Amino acid sequence: MLNNLSIKRKLLIYNVLIQAFILIILSFSIYKTLHLSTLDKIETSLKVIVLDIVDDILDHKSDLLTLSFDEENEYKFKPLYIRLVEEKNFKIVNSSSFPASIPHAFNDIQKNVIHFERYESFIVGEIKFLIKKENYILQVATDYKVLNHTMEDLFYILIFIVPIVLIFSIIGGNFLIYKSFAPVEKTLQDLKNINATNLSKRLEVLNSNDEISQLSQEINNLLERLQISFEKINQFSSDASHELKTPLTIIRGEIEIALRKDRNTQEYKDTLKVCMDEVLMIQQTIDDLLFLAKNENSLQIIEEDAYIDEITFDAIKELKAYAKLKNIKIQSQIKDIFQIKGHSKLLKIAIKNILKNAISFSHENSTVLIKNYQENNQFIISIEDKGIGIAQEEQNKIFEKFYRTDKSRNKESGGTGLGMAIVEKIISSHKGKIELKSSENEGTTVKLVFIKDL
């Protein structure tokens, strides 16, 4: 049944049950403690009275019959019953209104040691002592009236106080619970107003260090991550639709033209070749978009030793066939062998993208030079081509997604406009920088610069 209740209701019920349990235990403890304490106090008083009477008896042992017991008035202890019994014959020597219901059949009592017995509603203090070579038993008794009255008063007080305390506890607990949950309810209400159309909205975070503020801050961090993810999806969708529309239109146009009438084998092959080129372009675009979308904020760099000379040689090896196709020669000058902390595969992607651009935009039968060297406290990878170059006004734009400097040779170069954006993302994630120097129709030099760890 509790599962269907709100947390506030559950806490209130738990609070009532726990408070009631504590109050009952506390009341029982007080009642029991006072009962034992009062009983102990009565026994202590009886012990003093017994000793005083024994002293009186020993002082007047010659005339025990005429000895009067006036300790009730002397000690103002009422009611008080006193009886002196001769142990040998169980004969009552002297008595002060001693209740007949209290037996005088004694258990083994040690001499000169006060022993207490409880009979029904009486407490009896007994002591055995010697008078003229005869053993006598002195019994001093009182009833439970004082104790019973005290305990009865305490019982009624507890019966009256416990419910009142419990009521105030419920009211206070209810106030605290609702007061404590007020920020949570406000947070829930604010969360209900946040959806995919207004992910930029954030929860109000108070200037405090309590758990609610920390929860609100963590929710805001979650919303921030969700917003970034939504923006990535929207950006990917926008970029993909923008870049895929043209090749898909070309493919559709080629197919429609080929289907208008019967064609010879070569014409069909030409159509298929155009479609294949466009499909490859689409594939490359999707791969690049996925890479950028996945690493929009920052790349997760695995801290490992990246050997730059090996990475450079691998990049050259993989692009040799492409360079040969373009009648371009790749020349390398590895002056210094060095390593940095980073991700080898990502660094190779960056070098290959720059190297491929250098090959694609170089003049035929020219050379692309790639160099690795150290300068001061920097590691440098330099890629230089003798190609068409980049206009001064376009050099700051080449790292933008889908920006192409050579629009007239777009189809020939096979670029997607995403390569340099990927390079910039990888190098910045490795805490490096890119330096670009280019002149139109003379060539371009791109340097990847990394700070040497001292």
Secondary structure, DSSP 8 states (H G I E B T S, - for coil): -GGGS-HHHHHHHHHHHHHHHHHHHHHHHHHHHHHHHHHHHHHHHHHHHHHHHHHHHHHTTT--TT----HHHHTT-SS-EEEEEETTTTEEEEEES--TTS--------BT--EEEEETTEEEEEEEEEETTEEEEEEEEEESHHHHHHHHHHHHHHHHHHHHHHHHHHHHHHHHHHHHHHHHHHHHHHHHT--GGGTT------SS-SHHHHHHHHHHHHHHHHHHHHHHHHHHHHHHHHHHHHHHHHHHHHHHHHHSS---HHHHHHHHHHHHHHHHHHHHHHHHHHHHHHTSS------EEEEHHHHHHHHHHHHHHHHHHTT-EEEEEE----EEEE-HHHHHHHHHHHHHHHHHTB-TT-EEEEEEEEETTEEEEEEEE-BS---GGGTTTTTSTT--S-GGGHHHHT--S-HHHHHHHHHHHTT-EEEEEEETTTEEEEEEEEE---
